[in-house]
Amino acid sequence: MFGIGLPDLLFIALLFLLLVKPADWPVVAKRVARAAVVLRRMFLPVLEELRGVRETLMTDAALSAGGTPAPPPAWSPLSQSHQKGGEPIMPPASEI
């Protein structure tokens, strides 16, 4: 996320350990946590709006392309082993 990798995080942690007194660590942690909560609350409506726009665009695209009909209720795809050339599915013993 944001191009920050493990080495970068370790460097930030090392700076934190060097620059902040151990007595102030709980205070800094609380402030960071509160800031994260505030940012999340601020961006939640924006994310919900983007999700709604995405769903609308996906629905509109499917309808304009003719859409794909829903499969019948009893339909199920073949097992993965059969699709990859494995052993065919054996019918239940009652059907043999």
Secondary structure, 3 states (H helix, E strand, C coil): CCCCCHHHHHHHHHHHHHHCCHHHHHHHHHHHHHHHHHHHHHHHHHHHHHHHHHHHHHHHHHHHCCCCCCCCCCCCCCCHHHHCCCCCCCCCHHHC
